[in-house]
Amino acid sequence: MGSLRAVALAVLATVAALVAAAPAVAQDSSPNVERVARIPELASAISINFIDDVMFVSTVGGLYSFDVSDPANPQRLGALPMYVWENEDVDVDPVRKRVFISRDPRGFTSPATPGAFPKGAVHVIDVSDPRLMTQAGFFLLPAGHTSTCVNDCDFLWTGGPSRGIDQPADWGGRPIFATDVRDPANPVPCPEPIDTGRNDGKTDYAHDVQVDADGVAWVSGAGGVRGYWTEGRHRDPVTGEVRVATPCDPVPYGGSGTPDTATPSRFMHNSFRDVKGRGGRRVLYGTEENVTSDCATSGRFVTYDLKGTLGGEGFRDTARTRHRMTALDTWTPEGAEGSSGCASAHYFSARGDGLFANAFYEQGVRFLDVSNPRRIEQVGWYRPADANTWAAYWHDGHVFVADLQRGVEVLRFSGRVRGQGRGKGGAAAPRDDAPRGGARRAGLAMDPDLGYLCPLRAPAPSSAASSSKAPAIALPAR
């Protein structure tokens, strides 16, 4: 008996020694992040949006719909195959039950092709029956990288990409082109482009638009972020005139250039202003996209103080003034727990209590506490070894992830927001004293925005908010 016990102890000791000598297995996530579902067949997922509990996924190969009333068990409803590049920030009309597919001038085949085509395009998809999605409208226009609803989806603002054929020689990229899409079969374009002169007086790449709960449309792109009223009567801070804002003739609100000390590339990809959160109307959150392995210049997530931008400073004579916003803090995955290096920031979304879910390409999803915008802190992460994460979206208490390689994944976060108030020695958020307005609404991979090949590494909360109660999409019985 004693000899058997000795043998057993020796075997256990050997096993323990082998386990101790084995290399550690890399974890996919922090302990407070759990993956509850995955849809790997959507391995070319670009962007996601929701109408009620129907998830719409825009991919390189088409549009897909899923019932996500049970986030841990998504059920496929329908598919509309099409080759499209890139529709990087798919938007929806929750009242009319429409999805908007923005086709990049480089994207009439897939993946992206060198841009010999002078026009972009928009497909308007009727999704009133998500099992049988049909095209309700299609139109060409000079831009086509992203399209965003303004004024309850009566209009679309479409921007990007970089300068191409048939564009003025002094443009660095395409500005915003607005279209009345109330009748999608007969769209009406606005007569002039919007957000011109955005990059120190030069008309340049307007990349994407997010509309906040006050109705301000924030345009991110080369040089910085600027916001506009698109409805209601407002004082134009550039001219001093009080006038009616429209989607074709918006009134400047605020925002400006971004300092290269905070964002070396000065290419702002997307933004968000949480008017009801900490800092409220004074804090703007933004993503710089710069796809590089150099940690010193890789694109980062930034918080800005809008003070000093609400008097037209970002719109008036900027070729001379070179006006800049004040950056409060910046964050990248470099040196963070669960990180293997650097990656550019991309799309993010807010839960509503200071917790953000941020996509950082091959560095996956980073859960960031920004309740103190002067001190951004990571409180969780999800980074599989093969991640190529483009966007992360809060919905029904979960985070839905669009990953170009892994498909769509659903995460549950069980951690806490730690940075409340002045915690961790950070300073208080800027006081919320911005004016309130009269809007009624609350391998290698192609770099998606700059159009070149780069190492493998696309909200933001939905900018479409309706002042009307939309009838729910009827889901099939299970």
C-alpha positions as CSV (number, residue, x, y, z in Angstrom):
1,M,0.0,0.0,0.0
2,G,2.8,2.3,0.9
3,S,4.6,1.6,-2.3
4,L,1.5,2.3,-4.4
5,R,1.0,5.6,-2.5
6,A,4.6,6.5,-3.2
7,V,4.1,5.7,-6.9
8,A,0.9,7.8,-7.1
9,L,2.6,10.7,-5.4
10,A,5.5,10.5,-7.8
11,V,3.1,10.5,-10.8
12,L,1.3,13.5,-9.4
13,A,4.5,15.3,-8.9
14,T,5.6,14.6,-12.4
15,V,2.3,15.8,-13.9
16,A,2.5,19.0,-11.7
17,A,6.1,19.6,-13.0
18,L,5.0,19.2,-16.6
19,V,2.1,21.6,-16.2
20,A,4.3,24.1,-14.5
21,A,6.8,23.9,-17.3
22,A,4.2,24.2,-20.1
23,P,3.7,27.6,-21.7
24,A,0.7,29.6,-20.4
25,V,-2.3,29.5,-22.7
26,A,-3.3,33.0,-23.8
27,Q,-6.7,34.1,-22.6
28,D,-9.3,35.5,-24.9
29,S,-10.8,37.8,-22.4
30,S,-10.7,39.3,-18.9
31,P,-12.7,37.4,-16.3
32,N,-15.5,39.9,-16.4
33,V,-16.2,39.3,-20.1
34,E,-18.0,36.3,-21.4
35,R,-18.8,35.3,-25.0
36,V,-22.4,34.0,-25.0
37,A,-22.9,33.5,-28.8
38,R,-21.0,33.5,-32.1
39,I,-22.2,33.5,-35.7
40,P,-19.0,32.5,-37.6
41,E,-20.7,32.2,-41.0
42,L,-20.8,36.1,-41.1
43,A,-17.1,36.2,-41.3
44,S,-17.1,39.3,-43.4
45,A,-19.1,41.3,-41.0
46,I,-18.6,45.1,-41.4
47,S,-21.3,46.8,-39.4
48,I,-24.5,46.2,-37.3
49,N,-27.7,48.0,-36.4
50,F,-31.0,47.1,-34.8
51,I,-34.7,47.7,-35.2
52,D,-36.3,46.4,-32.0
53,D,-34.9,42.9,-31.5
54,V,-34.0,42.4,-35.1
55,M,-30.3,42.7,-35.8
56,F,-29.2,43.7,-39.3
57,V,-25.6,42.8,-40.3
58,S,-24.0,44.4,-43.3
59,T,-21.2,42.2,-44.7
60,V,-19.0,42.2,-47.8
61,G,-21.4,39.6,-49.3
62,G,-24.7,41.2,-48.4
63,L,-27.3,42.1,-45.7
64,Y,-28.5,39.6,-43.1
65,S,-31.2,39.8,-40.5
66,F,-31.4,37.9,-37.1
67,D,-33.8,37.6,-34.3
68,V,-31.8,38.5,-31.2
69,S,-34.6,38.6,-28.6
70,D,-32.5,36.0,-26.9
71,P,-29.0,37.4,-27.3
72,A,-27.4,34.1,-26.5
73,N,-29.3,32.3,-29.3
74,P,-29.5,34.5,-32.4
75,Q,-31.8,33.1,-35.0
76,R,-31.3,33.9,-38.7
77,L,-34.4,35.4,-40.4
78,G,-33.3,36.5,-43.9
79,A,-30.5,37.4,-46.3
80,L,-30.1,39.8,-49.2
81,P,-27.0,38.8,-51.1
82,M,-25.0,41.6,-52.8
83,Y,-21.3,42.5,-53.2
84,V,-20.7,45.8,-51.5
85,W,-17.8,47.7,-50.1
86,E,-18.1,49.1,-47.6
87,N,-21.2,50.4,-45.8
88,E,-19.0,50.8,-42.7
89,D,-21.7,52.2,-40.5
90,V,-25.1,50.8,-41.5
91,D,-28.0,53.0,-40.5
92,V,-31.7,52.2,-40.1
93,D,-35.1,53.9,-40.2
94,P,-37.0,52.3,-37.3
95,V,-40.3,53.9,-38.2
96,R,-40.4,53.2,-42.0
97,K,-38.5,49.9,-41.5
98,R,-35.6,50.7,-43.8
99,V,-31.9,49.9,-43.9
100,F,-29.5,52.0,-45.8
101,I,-26.5,50.5,-47.7
102,S,-23.8,53.0,-48.6
103,R,-21.6,51.9,-51.5
104,D,-18.2,53.3,-51.7
105,P,-16.9,54.4,-55.2
106,R,-14.3,51.7,-54.7
107,G,-16.9,49.1,-53.9
108,F,-18.9,48.1,-57.0
109,T,-17.1,44.8,-56.6
110,S,-15.8,43.2,-53.4
111,P,-13.4,43.5,-51.8
112,A,-12.4,47.1,-52.6
113,T,-11.0,47.8,-56.0
114,P,-8.8,50.8,-57.0
115,G,-11.1,53.7,-57.5
116,A,-11.7,54.3,-61.2
117,F,-15.4,54.8,-60.6
118,P,-16.4,58.5,-60.0
119,K,-19.6,57.8,-58.0
120,G,-20.8,56.3,-54.9
121,A,-24.3,54.9,-54.3
122,V,-27.0,54.1,-51.7
123,H,-29.4,51.2,-51.6
124,V,-32.6,51.7,-49.6
125,I,-33.8,48.3,-48.3
126,D,-37.3,47.7,-47.1
127,V,-37.1,45.4,-44.1
128,S,-40.7,45.5,-42.9
129,D,-40.5,41.8,-43.3
130,P,-36.9,40.9,-42.2
131,R,-37.3,37.4,-43.7
132,L,-37.9,38.9,-47.2
133,M,-35.8,42.1,-47.6
134,T,-36.3,44.0,-50.8
135,Q,-34.8,47.1,-52.5
136,A,-37.1,50.1,-52.3
137,G,-34.7,52.6,-53.9
138,F,-31.2,53.1,-55.4
139,F,-29.4,56.3,-56.4
140,L,-25.9,57.5,-57.3
141,L,-24.1,60.4,-55.7
142,P,-20.6,61.9,-55.6
143,A,-19.8,60.2,-52.2
144,G,-20.5,56.8,-50.7
145,H,-18.4,55.5,-47.8
146,T,-21.0,56.0,-45.0
147,S,-24.6,57.2,-44.9
148,T,-26.4,58.5,-41.8
149,C,-30.0,59.4,-41.1
150,V,-30.8,63.0,-40.1
151,N,-34.2,64.5,-39.2
152,D,-35.8,61.2,-38.4
153,C,-34.4,59.6,-41.6
154,D,-36.1,62.1,-43.9
155,F,-32.6,62.8,-45.2
156,L,-29.3,60.9,-45.5
157,W,-25.9,62.5,-45.1
158,T,-23.4,60.6,-47.1
159,G,-19.6,61.1,-47.0
160,G,-16.2,59.9,-48.2
161,P,-14.0,58.5,-49.3
162,S,-10.7,60.3,-50.4
163,R,-10.5,62.4,-53.5
164,G,-11.3,60.6,-56.8
165,I,-12.2,61.0,-60.4
166,D,-14.3,64.1,-61.3
167,Q,-13.6,65.8,-58.0
168,P,-12.2,69.4,-57.8
169,A,-8.4,69.3,-57.8
170,D,-8.2,71.2,-54.5
171,W,-10.3,68.7,-52.6
172,G,-8.4,66.3,-50.3
173,G,-11.5,64.1,-50.1
174,R,-15.3,64.1,-50.5
175,P,-17.4,66.2,-48.2
176,I,-21.0,65.5,-47.1
177,F,-23.8,65.1,-49.7
178,A,-27.3,65.2,-48.4
179,T,-30.4,63.5,-50.0
180,D,-34.1,63.6,-49.2
181,V,-35.1,60.0,-49.1
182,R,-38.7,60.3,-47.9
183,D,-39.7,58.7,-51.2
184,P,-36.8,56.3,-51.8
185,A,-37.9,55.6,-55.4
186,N,-37.5,59.4,-56.1
187,P,-34.7,60.7,-54.0
188,V,-34.0,64.5,-54.1
189,P,-30.4,65.6,-53.6
190,C,-29.5,68.8,-51.9
191,P,-28.0,71.4,-54.3
192,E,-24.6,71.9,-52.5
193,P,-22.2,69.7,-50.5
194,I,-22.0,70.2,-46.7
195,D,-19.0,70.5,-44.3
196,T,-16.7,71.9,-46.9
197,G,-13.5,73.5,-45.7
198,R,-13.3,71.2,-42.8
199,N,-9.5,70.7,-42.6
200,D,-8.0,74.1,-41.9
201,G,-10.0,75.7,-44.7
202,K,-9.5,72.8,-47.1
203,T,-12.4,70.6,-48.3
204,D,-11.4,67.1,-47.2
205,Y,-12.6,63.6,-46.4
206,A,-15.8,63.8,-44.3
207,H,-15.8,60.2,-43.1
208,D,-18.9,59.6,-40.9
209,V,-21.8,61.3,-39.1
210,Q,-23.3,60.6,-35.7
211,V,-26.4,62.4,-34.4
212,D,-26.7,63.0,-30.7
213,A,-29.8,63.1,-28.6
214,D,-30.1,66.9,-29.0
215,G,-30.2,66.5,-32.8
216,V,-26.7,67.8,-33.5
217,A,-25.1,66.0,-36.4
218,W,-21.3,65.5,-35.7
219,V,-19.2,65.0,-38.8
220,S,-15.8,63.3,-38.3
221,G,-13.1,63.2,-40.9
222,A,-9.7,64.6,-41.9
223,G,-8.7,67.4,-39.5
224,G,-11.3,67.0,-36.8
225,V,-15.0,66.9,-35.8
226,R,-17.6,69.5,-36.4
227,G,-21.3,69.5,-35.3
228,Y,-24.4,71.0,-37.1
229,W,-28.0,71.7,-36.3
230,T,-30.2,70.3,-39.0
231,E,-33.6,71.5,-37.8
232,G,-35.1,74.3,-35.6
233,R,-34.2,78.0,-35.3
234,H,-30.6,78.7,-34.1
235,R,-28.1,81.5,-34.0
236,D,-25.4,80.9,-36.5
237,P,-22.2,81.5,-34.5
238,V,-20.3,82.4,-37.7
239,T,-22.6,85.1,-39.0
240,G,-24.6,86.0,-35.9
241,E,-27.8,85.5,-37.8
242,V,-30.7,83.5,-36.3
243,R,-32.1,81.2,-39.0
244,V,-33.8,77.9,-39.6
245,A,-31.5,74.9,-39.9
246,T,-32.3,72.3,-42.5
247,P,-30.5,69.2,-43.7
248,C,-29.5,71.0,-46.9
249,D,-28.5,74.2,-45.1
250,P,-27.4,73.3,-41.5
251,V,-26.4,75.8,-38.8
252,P,-22.9,75.3,-37.3
253,Y,-23.0,74.3,-33.6
254,G,-19.5,73.5,-32.4
255,G,-16.4,71.3,-32.6
256,S,-13.2,72.0,-34.5
257,G,-9.8,70.7,-35.5
258,T,-8.1,68.0,-33.4
259,P,-4.5,68.7,-32.1
260,D,-1.8,66.6,-33.6
261,T,-0.4,66.3,-30.0
262,A,-3.4,64.1,-29.2
263,T,-4.1,62.6,-32.7
264,P,-0.9,62.5,-34.8
265,S,-2.8,61.7,-38.1
266,R,-5.6,64.1,-37.3
267,F,-8.0,61.8,-39.2
268,M,-11.1,61.5,-37.0
269,H,-13.1,58.4,-37.8
270,N,-16.3,58.7,-35.7
271,S,-17.6,60.5,-32.6
272,F,-20.2,60.6,-30.0
273,R,-21.6,63.2,-27.5
274,D,-23.5,61.8,-24.5
275,V,-25.7,64.8,-23.7
276,K,-27.1,63.1,-20.6
277,G,-23.9,61.6,-19.3
278,R,-21.0,62.9,-17.2
279,G,-19.7,66.1,-18.8
280,G,-22.9,66.2,-20.9
281,R,-22.8,68.6,-23.8
282,R,-19.3,69.7,-23.1
283,V,-17.6,66.4,-23.7
284,L,-17.1,64.9,-27.2
285,Y,-15.7,61.4,-27.6
286,G,-13.9,60.5,-30.8
287,T,-11.9,57.8,-32.6
288,E,-8.8,58.6,-34.6
289,E,-8.0,56.0,-37.2
290,N,-4.4,55.5,-38.1
291,V,-3.5,52.0,-39.1
292,T,0.2,51.5,-38.3
293,S,2.3,49.2,-36.1
294,D,4.0,52.3,-34.6
295,C,2.5,52.6,-31.1
296,A,3.5,56.3,-31.0
297,T,1.2,57.2,-33.9
298,S,-1.4,54.4,-33.9
299,G,-5.0,55.7,-33.9
300,R,-6.4,56.4,-30.5
301,F,-9.6,57.0,-28.6
302,V,-9.9,60.6,-27.4
303,T,-12.1,62.8,-25.2
304,Y,-12.4,66.5,-26.0
305,D,-13.7,69.6,-24.1
306,L,-15.9,71.5,-26.5
307,K,-15.4,74.8,-24.6
308,G,-14.0,77.3,-26.9
309,T,-15.6,75.8,-30.0
310,L,-19.2,77.0,-29.6
311,G,-18.7,80.4,-31.0
312,G,-17.9,79.3,-34.5
313,E,-14.2,79.0,-33.9
314,G,-14.0,75.7,-35.9
315,F,-15.8,77.2,-38.9
316,R,-14.5,80.8,-39.2
317,D,-11.3,81.5,-41.1
318,T,-9.7,78.3,-40.1
319,A,-7.1,78.4,-42.8
320,R,-5.6,81.3,-40.8
321,T,-6.5,80.4,-37.2
322,R,-5.7,76.6,-37.3
323,H,-8.2,76.4,-34.5
324,R,-8.1,73.2,-32.3
325,M,-10.2,71.5,-29.6
326,T,-8.7,70.8,-26.2
327,A,-8.1,67.0,-25.7
328,L,-8.8,65.8,-22.2
329,D,-7.3,62.3,-22.5
330,T,-6.3,59.7,-25.0
331,W,-6.2,55.9,-24.9
332,T,-4.6,53.1,-26.9
333,P,-4.2,49.3,-26.1
334,E,-0.4,49.7,-25.8
335,G,0.7,48.1,-22.5
336,A,-2.9,47.4,-21.4
337,E,-3.9,44.1,-19.9
338,G,-4.8,41.5,-22.6
339,S,-2.9,43.5,-25.3
340,S,-0.3,42.1,-27.6
341,G,0.7,45.5,-29.0
342,C,-0.9,48.4,-30.9
343,A,-3.9,48.7,-33.1
344,S,-5.9,51.7,-34.4
345,A,-9.1,52.6,-32.7
346,H,-12.3,52.1,-34.7
347,Y,-16.1,52.2,-33.9
348,F,-17.3,52.3,-30.3
349,S,-20.6,52.6,-28.4
350,A,-21.7,53.7,-24.9
351,R,-23.9,51.8,-22.4
352,G,-25.1,55.0,-20.9
353,D,-23.4,55.0,-17.5
354,G,-19.8,55.9,-18.5
355,L,-18.9,52.4,-19.9
356,F,-17.9,52.2,-23.5
357,A,-17.2,49.2,-25.7
358,N,-14.4,50.1,-28.2
359,A,-13.1,48.2,-31.2
360,F,-9.4,48.2,-31.8
361,Y,-8.9,45.8,-34.8
362,E,-6.6,43.0,-33.8
363,Q,-6.6,44.2,-30.2
364,G,-10.3,43.3,-30.0
365,V,-12.9,44.9,-27.8
366,R,-11.8,47.1,-25.0
367,F,-14.3,48.0,-22.2
368,L,-13.4,51.6,-21.2
369,D,-14.6,53.5,-18.2
370,V,-14.9,57.1,-19.3
371,S,-17.1,58.3,-16.5
372,N,-14.2,60.7,-15.8
373,P,-13.3,61.9,-19.3
374,R,-10.0,63.2,-18.0
375,R,-8.9,59.7,-17.1
376,I,-9.9,56.8,-19.4
377,E,-9.5,53.4,-17.8
378,Q,-9.7,49.9,-19.2
379,V,-12.1,47.7,-17.1
380,G,-12.3,44.7,-19.3
381,W,-11.3,43.2,-22.7
382,Y,-12.0,40.6,-25.3
383,R,-9.2,39.7,-27.7
384,P,-9.1,36.3,-29.5
385,A,-5.8,35.7,-31.2
386,D,-7.4,36.0,-34.7
387,A,-9.4,39.1,-33.9
388,N,-10.0,41.7,-36.6
389,T,-12.6,43.7,-34.8
390,W,-14.3,46.6,-36.5
391,A,-17.2,47.6,-34.2
392,A,-18.9,46.9,-30.9
393,Y,-22.5,47.8,-30.2
394,W,-24.5,47.8,-27.0
395,H,-27.9,46.2,-27.3
396,D,-30.2,44.7,-24.6
397,G,-27.3,44.7,-22.1
398,H,-25.0,42.8,-24.3
399,V,-22.2,43.8,-26.8
400,F,-22.6,42.7,-30.4
401,V,-19.2,42.6,-32.1
402,A,-18.6,42.9,-35.9
403,D,-15.3,41.1,-36.7
404,L,-14.2,40.8,-40.3
405,Q,-12.6,37.4,-39.6
406,R,-14.6,35.9,-36.8
407,G,-18.1,37.0,-37.8
408,V,-20.6,38.3,-35.2
409,E,-20.0,37.6,-31.5
410,V,-22.2,38.5,-28.5
411,L,-20.4,39.4,-25.2
412,R,-21.7,39.9,-21.7
413,F,-19.8,42.3,-19.4
414,S,-20.1,41.7,-15.6
415,G,-17.7,44.2,-14.3
416,R,-18.2,47.6,-12.8
417,V,-17.6,51.2,-13.8
418,R,-14.9,52.2,-11.4
419,G,-14.1,55.8,-12.3
420,Q,-17.1,57.6,-10.9
421,G,-16.8,61.2,-9.9
422,R,-13.3,62.3,-9.1
423,G,-12.0,58.7,-8.4
424,K,-8.5,57.6,-9.0
425,G,-7.2,61.1,-8.6
426,G,-8.6,62.4,-11.8
427,A,-10.0,65.9,-12.2
428,A,-13.8,66.5,-12.6
429,A,-15.4,66.6,-16.0
430,P,-15.9,70.0,-17.6
431,R,-19.0,71.8,-16.4
432,D,-22.0,71.3,-18.7
433,D,-22.6,74.9,-19.8
434,A,-23.0,74.5,-23.5
435,P,-26.1,76.0,-25.1
436,R,-29.2,73.8,-25.4
437,G,-30.9,73.7,-28.7
438,G,-34.3,73.3,-30.2
439,A,-34.0,70.0,-32.0
440,R,-36.8,67.5,-31.3
441,R,-34.8,64.3,-31.1
442,A,-32.9,63.0,-28.5
443,G,-2.6,38.3,-43.8
444,L,-3.3,41.7,-45.4
445,A,-6.4,43.6,-45.3
446,M,-7.6,46.7,-47.1
447,D,-7.7,49.7,-44.8
448,P,-11.3,50.6,-45.1
449,D,-11.0,54.3,-45.0
450,L,-7.7,55.2,-46.7
451,G,-7.9,52.5,-49.3
452,Y,-4.5,50.8,-49.0
453,L,-3.3,47.3,-47.9
454,C,-2.1,46.9,-44.4
455,P,-1.4,44.1,-41.9
456,L,-4.6,42.5,-40.5
457,R,-5.6,44.3,-37.6
458,A,-16.0,48.8,-39.1
459,P,-22.6,54.4,-32.8
460,A,-20.9,54.1,-32.7
461,P,-24.3,54.0,-31.3
462,S,-27.0,54.3,-33.9
463,S,-27.4,57.9,-35.1
464,A,-31.0,57.2,-36.1
465,A,-33.4,58.1,-33.3
466,S,-37.0,58.7,-33.9
467,S,-39.4,61.1,-32.1
468,S,-42.3,58.7,-33.0
469,K,-43.2,55.4,-31.5
470,A,-42.4,52.8,-34.2
471,P,-44.4,49.7,-34.5
472,A,-42.3,46.6,-33.7
473,I,-41.2,44.3,-36.4
474,A,-43.1,41.0,-36.0
475,L,-40.8,38.1,-35.2
476,P,-41.7,34.5,-36.0
477,A,-42.9,32.3,-33.2
478,R,-40.2,30.0,-31.9
